[in-house]
Amino acid sequence: MPIHEYQCGKCGRTFEVLLRSRADSPKQCPKCGAPGPEKIFSVFSATAAKKEAPCASGACAPHKCAGGACPFG
């Protein structure tokens, strides 16, 4: 179920709405009651899993890292 952001054209308030269906879209601003808030683009966040270095899993041969330091760590 997507969360959409809306902004009121009268008071400028930005708010989020969980839309289960199109019928759930807001008809008025929850702050001032003005009709027809507009849907706005939202910013999102994403993270990627950090890959484990081969040295940490024991895949590197002993003493093969240059200068004794692991380049993956």
VENDAGI-V986466 format. One record per backbone hydrogen bond with DSSP energy under -0.5 kcal/mol. CO is the residue of the C=O (numbers start at 1). NH is the residue of the N-H. E is the energy in kcal/mol with one decimal. If there is no record, write none. Layout:
BEGIN
CO & NH & E
CO & NH & E
END
This chain:
BEGIN
2 & 4 & -0.5
2 & 19 & -2.5
4 & 17 & -2.6
5 & 40 & -2.5
6 & 15 & -2.5
7 & 38 & -2.5
8 & 12 & -0.9
13 & 8 & -2.5
15 & 6 & -3.1
17 & 4 & -2.8
17 & 19 & -0.7
18 & 20 & -0.7
21 & 24 & -1.8
22 & 25 & -1.5
27 & 36 & -2.1
29 & 33 & -1.4
34 & 29 & -2.4
38 & 7 & -2.5
40 & 5 & -0.6
53 & 56 & -0.7
53 & 57 & -1.0
54 & 59 & -2.4
54 & 60 & -0.7
55 & 58 & -1.0
61 & 64 & -1.4
65 & 68 & -1.9
66 & 69 & -1.4
70 & 73 & -0.8
END
